[in-house]
Amino acid sequence: MFNLNFTICHLDKFKSQLKDKNINELSEGYQLNFIGKDYARRQAGEIPTSVIVPDEKHNNGEGKDSKNLFFTGDNLEVLRHLQTAYANKVDVIYIDPPYNTGSDGFVYPDSFEYSDDKLKDMFGLDDDQVERLKSIQGKASHSAWLTLMYPRLAIAKQLLTQQGIIFISIDDNEDFNLKLICDSIFGENNFIGQFVIKSTPNARDYGQIGKMHDYVLFYAKNRDKAQSNLLPDKNKKFSYKDNRGNFNIHPLYNSNESFT
């Protein structure tokens, strides 16, 4: 009984200290934070401001009988348009974003969608905080990359059906951050797995280790309803079988000779 009372006493004291320091034990839990997070969330909720006009000449060209849609333009704006007509209708999404390697040309775009005064009003920022937010312009920092990725992944989730799945390519530079931001958007429980791709058979020399692999993160919108394993097996020869069905085992590697 003494130990129990002692614990409760110190728990109350601890909560009192948190309150005195203006710390919320619920909101200050494990989470991903980065410069631009609130701004990125706001971007995910905006509606498109442009107009899409079909290229009739291209669409009616010889041999062009595909029902696919091809968009050219800023991918965030395109995703906003897609969300208007295709929310909860897409089965599979594959994204190959900039890897932020320092040599792939990625920098955060040199403009924000809102004026400084608008940023202050929307997010309750002061001048110093606005300056800090806009410091990611033209930069290739982790915060800049995450601010770019967040609204695009958030809208991608809205496009997926309840059975939908998404694949995202990445390499070592942002693999960890991509996992965290996808856990935040899709939910950690909807993480299916990560593929390791042997992208460069002859390892690139980084001075200390040879780098041979890229990765593909695999998430479901709703893991309980995703059916990613259902592959057609008609007229196919499978060497293995488990409780989900028949399958074969193949190595994952890039056969592009330009990488050798």
FILOZA-153283 format. One record per residue: residue in three letters; x, z, y of N, C-alpha, C in turn; residue number from 1. Coordinates in Angstrom, 1 decimal, decimal comma, padded with zeros to 4 digits. Each point is the difference from the previous one (the first is absolute). Layout:
<sites>
SITE  rest    n.c1    n.c3    n.c2   ca.c1   ca.c3   ca.c2    c.c1    c.c3    c.c2   nr
SITE   ALA       X       Z       Y       X       Z       Y       X       Z       Y  NUM
...
</sites>
This chain:
<sites>
SITE  rest    n.c1    n.c3    n.c2   ca.c1   ca.c3   ca.c2    c.c1    c.c3    c.c2   nr
SITE   MET   000,8   000,0  -001,2  -000,8   000,0   001,2   000,9   000,0   001,2    1
SITE   PHE   001,1   000,7   000,0   000,9   000,1   001,1   000,5  -001,4   000,4    2
SITE   ASN   000,4  -000,8  -001,1   000,6  -001,3   000,2  -001,0  -000,9   000,6    3
SITE   LEU  -001,3   000,1  -000,5  -001,1  -000,9   000,5  -000,2   000,3   001,5    4
SITE   ASN  -000,1   001,2   000,4  -000,2   000,4   001,4   001,2  -000,5   000,8    5
SITE   PHE   001,1   000,1  -000,5   001,3  -000,4   000,7  -000,1  -001,5   000,3    6
SITE   THR  -000,4  -000,8  -001,0  -000,1  -001,4   000,2  -001,0  -000,4   001,0    7
SITE   ILE  -001,2   000,6  -000,1  -001,0  -000,3   001,0   000,4   000,3   001,4    8
SITE   CYS   000,6   001,1   000,1   000,5   000,5   001,4   000,9  -001,1   000,6    9
SITE   HIS   001,0  -000,5  -000,8   000,9  -000,9   000,5  -000,6  -001,4   000,2   10
SITE   LEU  -001,0  -000,3  -000,8  -000,7  -001,3   000,1  -000,7   000,0   001,4   11
SITE   ASP  -000,7   001,1   000,3  -000,7   000,1   001,3   001,0  -000,1   001,1   12
SITE   LYS   001,1   000,6  -000,1   001,0   000,0   001,0   000,6  -001,5   000,2   13
SITE   PHE   000,1  -000,6  -001,1   000,5  -001,4   000,0  -000,9  -000,9   000,7   14
SITE   LYS  -001,3   000,1  -000,3  -001,1  -000,8   000,6   000,0   000,3   001,5   15
SITE   SER   000,2   001,2   000,4   000,0   000,4   001,4   001,1  -000,6   000,7   16
SITE   GLN   001,2  -000,1  -000,6   001,1  -000,6   000,6  -000,1  -001,5   000,1   17
SITE   LEU  -000,7  -000,6  -001,0  -000,3  -001,4   000,2  -000,9  -000,3   001,1   18
SITE   LYS  -001,0   000,8   000,2  -000,9  -000,1   001,1   000,7   000,2   001,4   19
SITE   ASP   000,9   001,0   000,0   000,7   000,2   001,3   000,9  -001,1   000,3   20
SITE   LYS   000,5  -000,7  -001,0   000,9  -001,2   000,3  -000,7  -001,3   000,0   21
SITE   ASN  -001,4   000,1   000,0  -000,8  -001,2   000,1   000,3  -001,0  -001,1   22
SITE   ILE   000,1   000,6  -001,2   000,3  -000,8  -001,2  -001,2   000,1  -000,9   23
SITE   ASN  -000,6  -001,2  -000,4  -001,1  -000,1  -000,9   000,5  -000,2  -001,4   24
SITE   GLU  -000,1   000,9  -000,9   000,5  -000,1  -001,4  -000,6  -001,2  -000,8   25
SITE   LEU  -001,2  -000,5   000,5  -000,6  -001,1  -000,7   000,6  -001,3   000,5   26
SITE   SER   000,0  -000,2   001,4   000,4  -001,2   000,6   001,5  -000,2  -000,1   27
SITE   GLU   000,8   001,1  -000,2   001,4  -000,1   000,0   000,6  -000,1  -001,5   28
SITE   GLY  -000,9  -000,4  -000,9   000,5  -000,2  -001,4   000,8  -001,2  -000,2   29
SITE   TYR   000,3  -000,3  -001,3   000,8  -001,2  -000,3  -000,7  -001,3   000,4   30
SITE   GLN   000,7  -000,8   000,9  -000,5  -001,2   000,5   001,1  -000,9   000,5   31
SITE   LEU  -000,3  -001,2   000,2   000,9  -001,0   000,6  -000,3  -000,1   001,5   32
SITE   ASN   001,0   000,2   000,8  -000,1  -000,1   001,4   001,1  -001,0   000,5   33
SITE   PHE  -000,3  -000,8   001,0   001,0  -000,9   000,6  -000,5  -000,3   001,4   34
SITE   ILE   000,9  -000,4   000,9  -000,3  -000,5   001,3  -001,0  -001,2  -000,1   35
SITE   GLY  -001,1   000,1   000,6  -000,9  -001,1   000,0  -001,1   000,1  -001,0   36
SITE   LYS  -000,1   001,2  -000,7  -001,0   000,1  -001,1  -001,4  -000,1   000,6   37
SITE   ASP  -000,3   000,8   001,0  -001,4  -000,1   000,6  -000,3  -001,4   000,5   38
SITE   TYR   001,0  -000,6   000,6  -000,2  -001,3   000,6  -000,3  -001,0  -001,2   39
SITE   ALA   000,7   000,1  -001,1  -000,2  -000,9  -001,2  -001,4   000,2  -000,5   40
SITE   ARG  -000,5   001,3  -000,1  -001,3   000,3  -000,5  -001,0  -000,7   000,9   41
SITE   ARG   000,2   000,0   001,3  -001,0  -000,6   000,9   000,0  -001,5  -000,2   42
SITE   GLN   001,2  -000,6  -000,2   000,1  -001,4  -000,2  -000,9  -000,4  -001,3   43
SITE   ALA   000,1   000,8  -001,0  -000,8  -000,3  -001,2  -001,5  -000,1   000,2   44
SITE   GLY  -000,5   000,7   001,1  -001,4   000,0   000,2  -000,5  -001,0   001,1   45
SITE   GLU   000,9  -000,8   000,5  -000,4  -000,9   001,1  -000,6  -001,3  -000,6   46
SITE   ILE  -000,8  -000,6   000,8  -000,7  -001,3  -000,5   000,9  -001,2   000,5   47
SITE   PRO  -000,1  -001,1  -000,6   000,8  -001,2   000,5  -000,4  -000,4   001,4   48
SITE   THR   001,0  -000,5   000,7  -000,3  -000,4   001,4   000,1  -001,6   000,1   49
SITE   SER   000,5  -000,6  -001,1   000,1  -001,5   000,1  -001,1  -000,6  -000,8   50
SITE   VAL   000,0  -001,4   000,0  -001,0  -000,8  -000,7   000,7  -000,9  -001,0   51
SITE   ILE  -000,5   000,0  -001,2   000,5  -000,9  -001,0  -000,7  -001,4   000,0   52
SITE   VAL   000,7  -001,0   000,1  -000,6  -001,4   000,0   000,6  -000,8  -001,2   53
SITE   PRO  -000,9  -000,5  -000,9   000,5  -000,7  -001,2   000,8  -001,3   000,4   54
SITE   ASP   001,1  -000,3  -000,7   000,7  -001,2   000,2  -000,6  -001,1  -000,9   55
SITE   GLU  -001,1  -000,7   000,5  -000,7  -000,9  -000,8   000,8  -001,1  -000,6   56
SITE   LYS   001,0  -000,5   000,8   000,8  -001,1  -000,4   000,8   000,4  -001,2   57
SITE   HIS   000,6   001,2   000,0   000,8   000,5  -001,1  -000,9   000,3  -001,2   58
SITE   ASN  -001,1   000,6   000,3  -000,9   000,4  -001,1  -000,6  -001,2  -000,8   59
SITE   ASN  -000,1  -001,1   000,7  -000,6  -001,2  -000,6   001,0  -001,0  -000,5   60
SITE   GLY   001,3   000,4   000,1   001,0  -001,0  -000,4   000,0  -000,3  -001,5   61
SITE   GLU   000,7  -001,1  -000,3  -000,1  -000,5  -001,4   000,5   001,0  -001,0   62
SITE   GLY  -000,8   000,3  -001,0   000,4   000,9  -001,1  -000,2   001,5   000,4   63
SITE   LYS  -000,6   000,2   001,2  -000,2   001,4   000,4  -001,4   000,4  -000,3   64
SITE   ASP  -000,2   000,4  -001,3  -001,4   000,4  -000,4   000,0   001,5  -000,4   65
SITE   SER   001,0   000,7   000,4   000,1   001,4  -000,3  -001,0   000,8   000,9   66
SITE   LYS  -000,5   001,1  -000,6  -001,0   000,8   000,7   000,8   001,2   000,7   67
SITE   ASN   001,3   000,0  -000,1   000,8   001,0   000,6   000,0  -000,1   001,5   68
SITE   LEU   000,2   001,2   000,7   000,1   000,0   001,4   001,4   000,2   000,4   69
SITE   PHE   000,5  -000,7   001,0   001,4   000,1   000,5   000,0   000,3   001,4   70
SITE   PHE   000,6   001,2   000,4   000,0   000,4   001,4   001,4   000,0   000,5   71
SITE   THR   000,2  -000,4   001,2   001,3   000,0   000,7  -000,2   000,8   001,3   72
SITE   GLY   000,9   001,1   000,2  -000,1   000,8   001,2   000,5   001,4  -000,3   73
SITE   ASP  -000,2   000,9   001,0   000,4   001,3  -000,2  -000,8   000,7  -001,2   74
SITE   ASN   000,7   000,5  -000,9  -000,6   000,5  -001,3  -001,0   001,1   000,3   75
SITE   LEU   000,3   000,9   000,9  -001,0   001,1   000,3  -001,3  -000,6   000,5   76
SITE   GLU   000,1  -001,0   000,9  -001,2  -000,6   000,6  -000,8  -000,7  -001,1   77
SITE   VAL   000,7  -000,7  -000,9  -000,6  -000,7  -001,1  -000,7   001,0  -001,0   78
SITE   LEU   000,7   001,1  -000,2  -000,7   001,0  -000,9  -001,2   000,6   000,6   79
SITE   ARG   000,0   000,1   001,3  -001,3   000,5   000,7  -001,1  -001,0  -000,2   80
SITE   HIS   000,3  -001,3   000,1  -001,0  -001,0  -000,2  -000,5   000,0  -001,5   81
SITE   LEU   000,9   000,2  -000,9  -000,3   000,0  -001,4  -000,9   001,2  -000,3   82
SITE   GLN   000,3   001,1   000,6  -000,8   001,3  -000,2  -001,5  -000,2   000,4   83
SITE   THR  -000,2  -000,9   001,0  -001,4  -000,2   000,5  -000,8  -000,7  -001,1   84
SITE   ALA   000,6  -000,9  -000,7  -000,8  -000,8  -001,0   000,3   000,4  -001,4   85
SITE   TYR   001,1   000,6  -000,3   000,4   000,3  -001,4   000,3   001,4  -000,3   86
SITE   ALA  -000,5   000,9   000,7   000,1   001,5  -000,3  -000,6   000,2  -001,4   87
SITE   ASN   000,8   000,7  -000,9  -000,5   000,4  -001,3  -000,2  -001,2  -000,9   88
SITE   LYS   000,7  -001,2   000,3  -000,3  -001,2  -000,8   001,3  -000,6  -000,7   89
SITE   VAL   001,1   000,6   000,3   001,3  -000,6  -000,5   000,5   000,8  -001,2   90
SITE   ASP   000,3  -000,7  -001,1   000,4   000,6  -001,2   001,5   000,4   000,0   91
SITE   VAL   000,9  -000,9   000,5   001,4   000,2  -000,1   000,7  -000,4   001,3   92
SITE   ILE   000,9   000,8   000,5   000,8  -000,3   001,2   001,5   000,2  -000,4   93
SITE   TYR   000,8  -001,0   000,5   001,4   000,2  -000,1   000,6  -000,1   001,4   94
SITE   ILE   000,9   000,9   000,3   000,6   000,0   001,4   001,5   000,0  -000,2   95
SITE   ASP   000,7  -000,9   000,7   001,4   000,0   000,1   000,5   000,2   001,4   96
SITE   PRO   000,0   001,3   000,4   000,3   000,3   001,4   001,5  -000,1   000,3   97
SITE   PRO   000,4   000,1   001,3   001,4   000,1   000,3   000,6   001,3  -000,6   98
SITE   TYR   001,2  -000,1  -000,6   000,6   001,1  -000,7   000,8   000,9   001,0   99
SITE   ASN   000,1  -000,4   001,2   000,8   000,9   001,0   001,4   000,2  -000,5  100
SITE   THR   000,7  -001,0  -000,4   001,3   000,1  -000,5   001,1   000,1   001,1  101
SITE   GLY  -000,4  -000,3   001,2   000,9  -000,1   001,1   000,5  -001,4   000,2  102
SITE   SER  -000,2  -000,9  -001,0   000,4  -001,4   000,1  -001,1  -001,0  -000,2  103
SITE   ASP  -001,2   000,5  -000,2  -001,2  -000,8  -000,3  -000,8  -000,4   001,3  104
SITE   GLY   000,6   000,4   001,2  -000,7  -000,4   001,2  -001,1   000,9   000,4  105
SITE   PHE  -000,3   001,0  -000,7  -001,2   000,9   000,3   000,3   000,8   001,2  106
SITE   VAL  -000,9   000,0   001,0   000,0   000,9   001,1  -001,5   000,2   000,3  107
SITE   TYR  -000,3   001,2   000,6  -001,4   000,2   000,4  -000,3  -001,0   001,1  108
SITE   PRO  -001,2  -000,6   000,1  -000,3  -001,0   001,0   000,1   000,7   001,4  109
SITE   ASP   000,4  -000,9   001,0   000,3   000,6   001,3  -001,2   000,1   000,9  110
SITE   SER  -001,1   000,4  -000,6  -001,2   000,2   000,8  -000,9   001,0  -000,7  111
SITE   PHE  -000,8   000,7   000,7  -001,1   000,9  -000,5  -001,3  -000,6   000,4  112
SITE   GLU  -001,0   000,3  -000,7  -001,4  -000,6   000,2  -000,6   000,7   001,2  113
SITE   TYR   000,5   001,2   000,5  -000,7   000,7   001,0   001,0   000,3   001,1  114
SITE   SER  -000,5   000,2   001,2   000,8   000,4   001,2   000,5   001,4  -000,1  115
SITE   ASP   000,9   000,4   000,8   000,5   001,4   000,0  -001,1   001,0   000,3  116
SITE   ASP  -000,8  -000,4   001,0  -001,2   000,9   000,3  -001,0   000,1  -001,2  117
SITE   LYS  -000,2  -001,1  -000,6  -000,9   000,0  -001,2   000,6   000,9  -001,1  118
SITE   LEU   001,3  -000,1  -000,2   000,6   000,8  -001,1  -000,2   001,5   000,3  119
SITE   LYS   000,2   000,3   001,3  -000,2   001,4   000,4  -001,4   000,5  -000,2  120
SITE   ASP  -001,0  -000,8   000,3  -001,3   000,4  -000,1  -000,4   000,1  -001,5  121
SITE   MET   000,4  -000,9  -000,8  -000,4  -000,1  -001,4   000,6   001,1  -000,8  122
SITE   PHE   001,2   000,4   000,2   000,8   000,9  -000,8   000,3   001,3   000,7  123
SITE   GLY  -000,3   000,1   001,2   000,3   001,3   000,7   001,5   000,1   000,3  124
SITE   LEU   000,7  -001,1   000,3   001,4   000,1   000,1   000,4   000,2   001,5  125
SITE   ASP   001,2   000,5   000,2   000,5   000,1   001,3   001,1  -001,1   000,2  126
SITE   ASP   000,6  -000,1   001,1   000,9  -001,1   000,3   001,2   000,0  -001,0  127
SITE   ASP   000,5   001,2  -000,3   001,2   000,0  -001,0  -000,5  -000,4  -001,4  128
SITE   GLN  -001,2   000,3  -000,4  -000,4  -000,3  -001,3  -000,3  -001,5  -000,1  129
SITE   VAL  -000,5  -000,6   001,1  -000,2  -001,5   000,0   001,3  -000,7  -000,1  130
SITE   GLU   001,0   000,5   000,8   001,3  -000,6  -000,1   000,6   000,1  -001,4  131
SITE   ARG  -000,2   001,2  -000,7   000,5   000,1  -001,3  -000,7  -001,0  -001,0  132
SITE   LEU  -001,3  -000,1   000,2  -000,7  -001,0  -000,9   000,5  -001,4   000,2  133
SITE   LYS   000,2  -000,4   001,3   000,4  -001,3   000,3   001,5  -000,3  -000,3  134
SITE   SER   000,7   001,1  -000,4   001,4  -000,1  -000,3   000,3  -000,8  -001,3  135
SITE   ILE  -001,1  -000,2  -000,8   000,2  -000,8  -001,2  -000,1  -001,5   000,2  136
SITE   GLN  -000,4  -000,4   001,3   000,0  -001,4   000,3   001,4  -000,6  -000,3  137
SITE   GLY  -000,1  -001,2  -000,7   001,3  -000,7  -000,2   001,0   000,7  -000,9  138
SITE   LYS  -000,5   001,1  -000,7   000,9   000,7  -000,9  -000,3  -000,2  -001,4  139
SITE   ALA   000,9   000,3  -000,9  -000,2  -000,1  -001,4   000,1   001,4  -000,7  140
SITE   SER  -000,4   001,0   000,7   000,0   001,3  -000,5  -001,0   000,2  -001,1  141
SITE   HIS   000,0   001,1  -000,8  -001,0   000,3  -001,0  -001,4   000,2   000,7  142
SITE   SER   000,0   000,6   001,1  -001,3   000,2   000,7  -000,6  -001,3   000,5  143
SITE   ALA   000,9  -000,9   000,4  -000,5  -001,3   000,4  -000,6  -000,8  -001,2  144
SITE   TRP   000,7   000,1  -001,1  -000,5  -000,7  -001,2  -001,3   000,6  -000,5  145
SITE   LEU  -000,1   001,3   000,0  -001,2   000,7  -000,5  -001,2  -000,3   001,0  146
SITE   THR   000,3  -000,1   001,3  -001,0  -000,3   000,9  -000,6  -001,4  -000,2  147
SITE   LEU   000,9  -000,9  -000,4  -000,4  -001,4  -000,3  -000,8   000,0  -001,2  148
SITE   MET   000,4   000,7  -001,1  -000,6  -000,1  -001,3  -001,4   000,8  -000,1  149
SITE   TYR  -000,1   001,1   000,7  -001,2   000,8  -000,2  -001,3  -000,7   000,2  150
SITE   PRO  -000,3  -000,7   001,1  -001,3  -000,6   000,2  -000,2  -001,2  -001,0  151
SITE   ARG   001,1  -000,7  -000,3  -000,2  -001,1  -001,0  -000,4   000,5  -001,4  152
SITE   LEU   000,6   001,1  -000,4  -000,3   000,5  -001,3  -001,4   000,7   000,0  153
SITE   ALA  -000,4   000,6   001,1  -001,3   000,7   000,2  -001,1  -001,1  -000,1  154
SITE   ILE   000,2  -001,1   000,7  -001,0  -001,1  -000,1   000,0  -000,6  -001,4  155
SITE   ALA   001,2  -000,2  -000,6   000,0  -000,5  -001,3  -000,8   000,8  -001,0  156
SITE   LYS   000,0   001,3   000,1  -000,8   000,9  -000,8  -001,5  -000,3   000,2  157
SITE   GLN  -000,4  -000,2   001,2  -001,4  -000,3   000,3  -000,4  -001,3  -000,6  158
SITE   LEU   000,9  -001,0  -000,2  -000,4  -001,3  -000,5  -000,2   000,1  -001,5  159
SITE   LEU   000,6   001,0  -000,7   000,0   000,0  -001,5  -001,4   000,5  -000,5  160
SITE   THR  -000,4  -000,6  -001,1  -001,1   000,5  -000,7   000,3   001,3  -000,7  161
SITE   GLN  -001,0   000,7  -000,5   000,3   001,3  -000,7   000,9  -000,2  -001,2  162
SITE   GLN   000,0  -001,2  -000,6   000,9  -000,3  -001,1   001,3  -000,6   000,5  163
SITE   GLY   000,2  -000,2   001,3   001,1  -000,7   000,6   001,3   000,7  -000,2  164
SITE   ILE   001,1  -000,8   000,0   001,4   000,5  -000,1   000,9  -000,7   001,0  165
SITE   ILE   001,1   000,6   000,4   000,9  -000,6   001,0   001,4   000,2  -000,5  166
SITE   PHE   000,8  -001,0   000,2   001,5   000,0  -000,3   000,7  -000,2   001,3  167
SITE   ILE   001,1   000,8   000,2   000,8  -000,1   001,2   001,5  -000,1  -000,3  168
SITE   SER   000,7  -001,0   000,4   001,4  -000,1  -000,3   000,8   000,7   001,1  169
SITE   ILE   001,1   000,5  -000,5   000,9   000,8   000,9   001,4   000,2  -000,6  170
SITE   ASP   001,0   000,4   000,8   001,2   000,4  -000,6   000,4   001,4   000,3  171
SITE   ASP   001,3   000,4  -000,1   000,4   001,3   000,1  -000,3   000,6   001,4  172
SITE   ASN   000,1  -000,9   001,1   000,0   000,5   001,3  -001,3   000,8   000,4  173
SITE   GLU  -001,1  -000,5  -000,5  -001,3   000,7   000,4  -000,8   000,3  -001,2  174
SITE   ASP   000,5   000,0  -001,2  -000,7   000,3  -001,2  -000,6   001,4   000,0  175
SITE   PHE   000,7   000,9   000,4  -000,5   001,4   000,1  -001,1   000,2   001,0  176
SITE   ASN   000,2  -000,6   001,2  -001,0   000,1   001,0  -001,3  -000,8  -000,3  177
SITE   LEU   000,2  -001,1  -000,7  -001,2  -000,8  -000,5  -000,8   000,8  -000,9  178
SITE   LYS   000,7   000,7  -000,9  -000,8   000,8  -001,0  -000,8   001,1   000,7  179
SITE   LEU   000,7   000,7   001,0  -000,7   001,0   000,8  -001,2  -000,5   000,7  180
SITE   ILE   000,2  -001,2   000,7  -001,1  -000,5   000,8  -001,2  -000,5  -000,9  181
SITE   CYS   000,4  -000,6  -001,1  -001,1  -000,4  -001,0  -000,7   001,2  -000,6  182
SITE   ASP   000,7   001,1  -000,3  -000,6   001,2  -000,5  -001,0   000,5   001,1  183
SITE   SER   000,3  -000,1   001,3  -000,8   000,5   001,0  -001,3  -000,9   000,2  184
SITE   ILE   000,2  -001,3  -000,2  -001,1  -000,9   000,2  -000,9  -000,2  -001,2  185
SITE   PHE   000,6  -000,3  -001,1  -000,7  -000,2  -001,3  -000,3   001,2  -000,8  186
SITE   GLY   000,8   001,1   000,3  -000,1   001,2  -000,8   001,0   000,0  -001,1  187
SITE   GLU   000,7   001,1  -000,1   001,1   000,1  -001,1  -000,6  -000,2  -001,4  188
SITE   ASN  -001,2   000,4  -000,2  -000,6  -000,2  -001,3  -000,3  -001,4  -000,4  189
SITE   ASN   000,1  -000,9   001,0  -000,3  -001,5  -000,2   001,3  -000,7  -000,1  190
SITE   PHE   001,1   000,6  -000,1   001,3  -000,6  -000,3   000,1  -000,3  -001,5  191
SITE   ILE   000,1  -001,3  -000,3   000,1  -000,4  -001,4   001,4   000,0  -000,5  192
SITE   GLY   001,0  -000,5   000,7   001,3   000,0  -000,4   000,9  -000,9   000,9  193
SITE   GLN   001,3  -000,1  -000,3   000,9  -000,7   000,8   000,8  -000,9  -001,0  194
SITE   PHE   000,0  -001,3   000,3   000,8  -001,0  -000,8   001,4   000,0   000,6  195
SITE   VAL   001,0  -000,1  -000,8   001,4  -000,2   000,4   000,3  -001,5  -000,3  196
SITE   ILE   000,4  -000,8   001,0   000,2  -001,4  -000,2   001,5  -000,3   000,1  197
SITE   LYS   000,6  -000,6  -000,9   001,4  -000,4   000,0   000,0  -001,3   000,9  198
SITE   SER   000,1   000,2   001,3  -000,1  -001,1   000,9   001,3  -000,8   000,2  199
SITE   THR   001,1   000,7  -000,3   001,3  -000,6   000,2   000,9   000,2  -001,2  200
SITE   PRO   000,1  -000,9  -000,9   000,8   000,3  -001,3   001,4   000,3   000,4  201
SITE   ASN   000,6  -000,7   000,9   001,4   000,3   000,5  -000,2   000,9   001,2  202
SITE   ALA   000,3   001,3  -000,2  -000,3   001,0   001,0   000,7  -000,3   001,3  203
SITE   ARG  -000,8   000,3   001,1   000,6  -000,1   001,3   000,8   001,2   000,3  204
SITE   ASP   001,2  -000,2   000,5   001,0   001,1   000,2  -000,2   000,7   001,3  205
SITE   TYR  -000,4   001,2   000,0  -000,2   000,8   001,2   001,2   001,0   000,2  206
SITE   GLY   001,1  -000,3  -000,7   001,2   000,8   000,3   000,1   001,2  -001,0  207
SITE   GLN  -001,1   000,6  -000,5   000,0   001,1  -000,8  -000,7  -000,2  -001,4  208
SITE   ILE  -001,1  -000,6   000,1  -000,8  -000,4  -001,2  -000,5  -001,4   000,0  209
SITE   GLY  -000,2  -000,6  -001,1  -000,6  -001,3  -000,1  -001,5   000,1   000,1  210
SITE   LYS  -000,6  -000,8   000,9  -001,4   000,1   000,1  -000,7  -001,2  -000,7  211
SITE   MET  -000,8   000,2  -001,0  -000,6  -001,0  -000,8  -001,5   000,0   000,0  212
SITE   HIS  -000,6   001,0   000,5  -001,5   000,2  -000,3  -000,8   000,1   001,3  213
SITE   ASP  -001,2  -000,6  -000,1  -001,1   000,3   001,0  -001,1   000,7  -000,8  214
SITE   TYR  -001,1   000,3   000,7  -001,0   000,8  -000,6  -001,4  -000,6   000,4  215
SITE   VAL  -001,0   000,3  -000,8  -001,4  -000,4   000,3  -000,8   001,3  -000,3  216
SITE   LEU  -000,6   000,5   001,1  -000,9   001,2  -000,2  -001,4  -000,5  -000,3  217
SITE   PHE  -000,7   000,7  -000,9  -001,2  -000,5  -000,6  -001,1   001,2   000,2  218
SITE   TYR  -001,0  -000,3   000,8  -001,1   001,0   000,3  -001,3  -000,7  -000,3  219
SITE   ALA  -000,9   000,9  -000,3  -001,4  -000,4  -000,2  -000,8   000,7   001,2  220
SITE   LYS  -001,2  -000,7   000,3  -000,9   000,7   001,0  -000,7   001,1  -000,7  221
SITE   ASN  -000,3  -000,1  -001,2  -000,6   001,0  -000,8   000,5  -000,1  -001,4  222
SITE   ARG   001,0   000,8  -000,4   000,6  -000,1  -001,2  -000,9   000,1  -001,2  223
SITE   ASP  -001,0   000,8   000,1  -001,0   000,1  -001,1  -000,7  -001,3  -000,3  224
SITE   LYS  -000,1  -000,9   001,0  -000,8  -001,2  -000,2   000,9  -001,2  -000,1  225
SITE   ALA   001,3   000,1   000,3   000,9  -001,2   000,0   000,2  -000,4  -001,5  226
SITE   GLN   000,0  -001,4  -000,1   000,2  -000,6  -001,4   001,1  -000,9   000,0  227
SITE   SER   001,2   000,4   000,5   001,1  -000,9   000,1   000,6  -000,4  -001,3  228
SITE   ASN  -000,3   000,7  -001,1   000,6  -000,4  -001,3  -000,8  -001,0  -000,7  229
SITE   LEU  -001,1  -000,4   000,5  -000,9  -001,0  -000,8   000,5  -001,4   000,2  230
SITE   LEU   000,9  -000,5  -000,8   000,5  -001,3   000,0  -000,6  -000,9  -001,1  231
SITE   PRO  -000,3  -001,2   000,2  -000,5  -000,9  -001,0   001,0  -000,2  -001,2  232
SITE   ASP  -000,5   000,2  -001,2   000,9  -000,2  -001,1  -000,5  -001,1  -000,9  233
SITE   LYS  -000,9  -000,9   000,4  -000,4  -001,1  -000,8   001,1  -001,0  -000,2  234
SITE   ASN   000,2  -000,3  -001,3   001,1  -001,0  -000,3   001,4   000,5   000,3  235
SITE   LYS   000,1   001,3   000,2   001,3   000,6   000,3   000,6   000,8  -001,2  236
SITE   LYS   001,3   000,0  -000,1   000,6   000,8  -001,1   000,6   001,2   000,6  237
SITE   PHE  -000,5   001,2  -000,4   000,5   001,3   000,5   000,7   000,7  -001,1  238
SITE   SER   001,2   000,6   000,3   000,7   000,7  -001,0  -000,3   001,4  -000,1  239
SITE   TYR  -000,6   000,6   001,0  -000,3   001,4   000,0  -001,4   000,3   000,3  240
SITE   LYS  -000,4   001,2  -000,3  -001,4   000,4   000,2  -000,1   001,5   000,3  241
SITE   ASP  -000,8   000,4   000,9  -000,3   001,5   000,2  -001,5   000,2   000,2  242
SITE   ASN  -000,3   001,1   000,5  -001,5   000,3   000,1  -000,7  -000,8   001,1  243
SITE   ARG   000,8  -000,7   000,8  -000,6  -000,8   001,1  -000,1  -001,5  -000,5  244
SITE   GLY   000,7  -000,4  -001,0   000,0  -001,3  -000,4   001,4  -000,6  -000,4  245
SITE   ASN   000,1  -001,3  -000,1   001,2  -000,7  -000,5   000,9  -000,3   001,2  246
SITE   PHE   001,3   000,0  -000,2   000,9  -000,3   001,1   001,4  -000,4  -000,5  247
SITE   ASN   000,8  -000,6   000,8   001,4  -000,4  -000,2   000,9   000,8   000,9  248
SITE   ILE   001,2   000,0  -000,2   001,0   000,6   000,8   001,0  -001,0   000,5  249
SITE   HIS   000,1  -000,1   001,4   000,9  -001,0   000,5   000,9   000,7   001,1  250
SITE   PRO   001,2  -000,5   000,2   000,8   000,6   001,1  -000,5  -000,5   001,4  251
SITE   LEU   000,1   000,8   001,0  -000,3  -000,4   001,3   001,2  -000,3   000,8  252
SITE   TYR   000,2  -001,3   000,3   001,2  -000,4   000,8  -000,3  -001,2   000,8  253
SITE   ASN   000,8  -000,3   001,0  -000,2  -001,1   000,9   000,8  -001,2  -000,6  254
SITE   SER  -000,6  -001,1  -000,4   000,8  -001,1  -000,6   000,4  -001,0   001,1  255
SITE   ASN  -000,2   000,3   001,2   000,4  -000,9   001,1   001,6  -000,1   000,0  256
SITE   GLU   000,5  -001,2  -000,2   001,4  -000,2  -000,1   000,7   000,3   001,3  257
SITE   SER  -000,7  -000,1   001,1   000,7   000,3   001,3   000,4   001,4   000,2  258
SITE   PHE  -000,5   000,9  -000,9   000,4   001,4   000,1   001,2   000,3  -000,9  259
SITE   THR   000,4  -000,9  -000,8   001,2   000,2  -000,9   001,3  -000,3   000,6  260
</sites>
